[in-house]
Amino acid sequence: MTMKHNKLQSVGAYIRVSSKQQAENGQGLDSQRSAIEAYAKQQGWAIAQWFEDKGVSGDEENRPAILDLTTAVEAGEINTVLVDRLDRLSRRLLHQEIYIDKWQRAGAEVCSVAEPNLGGEDEERVFFRQMMGAVNELQKALLLRRMRRGRLTKAGKGGFAAGGLALGYRTNGKALRIVEEEAEVVRLVHKMRKQQHWSYHHIAKELNERGVPTKRGGKWYAATVRKIVLNPIYRGIVHFAGVTAKGTHEPIV
């Protein structure tokens, strides 16, 4: 159904992808942009502003671009919010309704390419919108449950399931591989601790004085050293969400 409007539209288009990979290659953003542009053209609208959240989960309420969009709506710069699909706006029904209520109270209309007649106060429209929001939230919950089960299974078999990569390792998405230059730092830390009996603070101080970089290139702290000393991954053991198993990767120490 095509909506007809009498007022001059000032359209703010909102697009989002949760995957950093999608954000980098533009897959999801490009398809959303194309759909929105086609819909706006059909309505005879010009997009006044684009608001993009790249690599941000739909579960998060205070996303940078959606906050900017809200500011623009409340300032009267935008009177129509246009999304490709409702789940791009939010994956949580509560957050969805909070933002739609804010925008409508500020005098803006909310439109979706995939779900016509999204806005308004008509009881049937509100019910449809909230039903779709609830479905989106359920789908996300089921997806997370499946992912968690898969990761638990992988961890149980000794594979790297999830989480930040430890110093000394890289992954090709399936298995851990040793980065020898980083692994030497790990071995040095363990030697200082176990053979020389240095404190975590002493080791951190020594590494900083030598100019040895951390995983992220920052300074060493006692807590950083402690994490390396106690991390079972270096002994060939994986631990994820309560599951502990002998890893399929090569240990460093």
C-alpha positions as CSV (number, residue, x, y, z in Angstrom):
1,M,0.0,0.0,0.0
2,T,1.3,3.4,-0.9
3,M,0.8,6.2,1.7
4,K,-0.1,9.7,0.6
5,H,0.9,12.7,2.6
6,N,-0.1,16.3,2.4
7,K,2.8,17.9,4.4
8,L,6.3,18.5,3.0
9,Q,8.4,15.5,4.0
10,S,11.7,15.9,5.7
11,V,12.9,12.3,5.7
12,G,15.5,10.8,8.0
13,A,16.5,7.3,6.8
14,Y,17.9,4.9,9.4
15,I,20.0,1.9,8.4
16,R,21.8,-0.6,10.6
17,V,23.9,-3.8,10.5
18,S,25.0,-5.7,13.6
19,S,27.9,-7.5,12.0
20,K,31.3,-5.7,11.7
21,Q,31.9,-7.8,8.6
22,Q,28.7,-6.5,7.0
23,A,29.6,-3.0,8.0
24,E,33.0,-3.3,6.3
25,N,31.8,-4.8,3.0
26,G,28.6,-2.8,2.9
27,Q,26.4,-5.8,2.2
28,G,23.5,-5.1,4.6
29,L,23.8,-1.3,4.5
30,D,23.8,-1.2,0.7
31,S,20.7,-3.3,0.3
32,Q,18.8,-1.3,3.0
33,R,19.9,2.0,1.3
34,S,18.7,0.7,-2.1
35,A,15.3,-0.4,-0.7
36,I,14.8,2.9,1.1
37,E,15.8,5.0,-1.9
38,A,13.3,3.1,-4.1
39,Y,10.5,3.5,-1.6
40,A,11.2,7.2,-1.1
41,K,11.2,7.7,-4.9
42,Q,7.9,6.0,-5.1
43,Q,6.5,8.3,-2.5
44,G,8.0,11.4,-4.2
45,W,10.3,12.0,-1.2
46,A,13.9,13.1,-1.0
47,I,16.1,11.8,1.8
48,A,17.1,14.8,4.0
49,Q,19.6,12.9,6.1
50,W,21.0,9.4,6.5
51,F,21.7,7.8,9.9
52,E,23.9,4.7,9.9
53,D,24.8,2.4,12.8
54,K,27.5,0.2,11.5
55,G,28.3,-3.0,13.4
56,V,25.9,-2.3,16.3
57,S,23.5,-4.8,17.8
58,G,19.8,-4.2,17.5
59,D,19.6,-5.1,21.2
60,E,21.4,-1.9,22.2
61,E,19.1,1.0,23.0
62,N,21.5,4.0,22.9
63,R,23.2,3.6,19.5
64,P,25.1,6.6,18.2
65,A,23.1,7.1,14.9
66,I,19.7,6.5,16.5
67,L,20.4,9.1,19.2
68,D,21.4,11.5,16.4
69,L,18.2,10.8,14.6
70,T,16.2,11.4,17.8
71,T,17.9,14.7,18.3
72,A,17.1,15.7,14.7
73,V,13.5,14.7,15.1
74,E,13.1,16.6,18.4
75,A,14.7,19.6,16.8
76,G,12.1,19.6,14.0
77,E,14.7,18.8,11.3
78,I,13.1,15.4,10.5
79,N,9.3,14.8,10.4
80,T,9.4,11.3,8.8
81,V,11.6,8.4,10.0
82,L,12.1,5.7,7.3
83,V,13.6,2.3,7.8
84,D,13.9,-0.7,5.5
85,R,12.4,-3.1,8.1
86,L,11.3,-2.8,11.7
87,D,14.1,-5.1,13.0
88,R,16.6,-2.6,11.7
89,L,15.2,-0.1,14.1
90,S,15.4,-2.5,17.1
91,R,15.5,-6.2,18.0
92,R,13.8,-5.4,21.3
93,L,10.1,-4.6,21.5
94,L,10.6,-2.2,24.4
95,H,13.3,-0.1,22.7
96,Q,11.2,-0.1,19.5
97,E,8.2,1.3,21.2
98,I,10.2,3.8,23.2
99,Y,11.7,5.4,20.1
100,I,8.5,5.3,18.0
101,D,6.7,7.0,20.9
102,K,9.4,9.7,21.2
103,W,9.3,10.4,17.5
104,Q,5.6,10.5,17.3
105,R,5.3,12.8,20.3
106,A,7.8,15.1,18.5
107,G,5.5,15.1,15.5
108,A,7.3,12.7,13.3
109,E,5.8,9.8,11.3
110,V,7.5,6.4,11.3
111,C,7.5,4.4,8.1
112,S,8.9,1.0,7.0
113,V,9.5,-0.3,3.5
114,A,8.7,-3.9,4.4
115,E,5.8,-3.2,6.9
116,P,3.4,-0.6,5.5
117,N,1.1,1.4,7.8
118,L,3.6,1.1,10.6
119,G,2.9,4.3,12.4
120,G,-0.3,6.0,13.6
121,E,-2.4,5.5,16.7
122,D,-5.0,3.2,15.1
123,E,-5.3,0.1,17.4
124,E,-4.8,-2.4,14.6
125,R,-1.7,-0.6,13.3
126,V,-0.2,-0.5,16.8
127,F,-1.0,-4.2,17.4
128,F,0.6,-5.1,14.1
129,R,3.7,-3.1,14.9
130,Q,4.1,-4.5,18.3
131,M,3.4,-8.0,17.1
132,M,6.2,-7.7,14.5
133,G,8.5,-6.3,17.2
134,A,7.8,-9.3,19.4
135,V,8.4,-11.6,16.6
136,N,11.8,-9.9,15.8
137,E,12.7,-10.2,19.5
138,L,11.8,-13.9,19.6
139,Q,13.8,-14.6,16.4
140,K,16.9,-12.9,17.9
141,A,16.6,-14.9,21.1
142,L,16.3,-18.2,19.2
143,L,19.3,-17.2,17.0
144,L,21.4,-16.5,20.1
145,R,20.3,-19.8,21.7
146,R,21.3,-21.7,18.6
147,M,24.7,-19.9,18.5
148,R,25.3,-20.6,22.1
149,R,24.6,-24.3,21.7
150,G,26.9,-24.4,18.7
151,R,29.7,-22.7,20.7
152,L,29.2,-25.0,23.6
153,T,29.4,-28.0,21.3
154,K,32.6,-26.7,19.7
155,A,34.2,-25.9,23.1
156,G,33.3,-29.4,24.3
157,K,35.3,-30.8,21.4
158,G,38.3,-28.6,22.2
159,G,37.7,-25.9,19.6
160,F,37.9,-22.1,20.1
161,A,34.3,-21.1,20.6
162,A,34.2,-17.4,21.1
163,G,35.7,-14.4,22.9
164,G,38.7,-12.2,22.5
165,L,41.9,-13.8,21.1
166,A,44.7,-14.3,23.6
167,L,48.2,-12.9,23.0
168,G,50.1,-15.4,20.9
169,Y,47.2,-16.7,18.8
170,R,45.3,-15.9,15.7
171,T,42.3,-17.7,14.2
172,N,41.2,-18.4,10.7
173,G,37.6,-18.7,12.0
174,K,37.9,-22.4,12.7
175,A,41.1,-23.0,14.7
176,L,43.7,-21.2,16.7
177,R,47.2,-20.8,15.2
178,I,50.3,-19.6,17.1
179,V,51.8,-16.3,16.2
180,E,55.4,-17.0,17.2
181,E,56.5,-13.4,17.8
182,E,53.6,-12.9,20.3
183,A,54.1,-16.4,21.7
184,E,57.7,-15.5,22.8
185,V,56.2,-12.7,25.0
186,V,53.9,-15.2,26.6
187,R,56.8,-17.6,27.3
188,L,58.8,-14.8,28.7
189,V,56.0,-13.8,31.1
190,H,55.6,-17.4,32.3
191,K,59.4,-17.7,32.8
192,M,59.5,-14.4,34.8
193,R,56.6,-15.6,37.0
194,K,57.4,-19.3,37.5
195,Q,61.2,-19.4,37.3
196,Q,62.2,-16.0,38.6
197,H,59.2,-15.7,40.9
198,W,58.6,-12.0,39.9
199,S,55.4,-10.3,41.0
200,Y,52.8,-9.4,38.4
201,H,53.6,-5.7,39.0
202,H,57.4,-6.4,38.5
203,I,56.8,-8.2,35.2
204,A,54.6,-5.5,33.9
205,K,57.2,-2.8,34.8
206,E,59.9,-4.8,33.1
207,L,57.9,-5.4,29.9
208,N,57.0,-1.7,29.7
209,E,60.7,-0.7,30.1
210,R,61.6,-3.1,27.3
211,G,59.0,-1.6,25.1
212,V,57.2,-4.9,24.6
213,P,53.7,-4.2,23.2
214,T,50.5,-5.8,24.6
215,K,48.0,-7.5,22.3
216,R,46.4,-4.1,21.6
217,G,49.6,-2.1,21.6
218,G,49.1,-0.5,25.0
219,K,50.9,-0.6,28.3
220,W,51.3,-3.6,30.6
221,Y,49.6,-3.7,34.0
222,A,49.7,-6.3,36.8
223,A,46.2,-7.4,35.8
224,T,47.3,-7.9,32.2
225,V,50.2,-10.1,33.3
226,R,48.0,-12.1,35.7
227,K,45.5,-12.8,33.0
228,I,48.3,-14.3,30.8
229,V,49.7,-16.4,33.6
230,L,46.3,-17.8,34.6
231,N,44.8,-18.3,31.1
232,P,44.5,-22.1,30.5
233,I,44.5,-21.5,26.7
234,Y,48.3,-21.4,26.8
235,R,48.4,-24.9,28.4
236,G,46.2,-26.3,25.6
237,I,42.9,-26.1,27.5
238,V,39.8,-24.3,26.3
239,H,37.2,-22.9,28.7
240,F,33.8,-21.5,27.6
241,A,30.6,-20.9,29.5
242,G,31.5,-23.5,32.1
243,V,32.8,-26.0,29.6
244,T,36.4,-27.1,30.0
245,A,38.2,-29.4,27.6
246,K,41.5,-30.3,26.1
247,G,42.0,-28.0,23.2
248,T,42.7,-29.0,19.6
249,H,45.2,-26.1,19.4
250,E,48.9,-26.2,20.1
251,P,49.9,-25.0,23.6
252,I,52.4,-22.2,24.0
253,V,53.8,-23.2,27.5
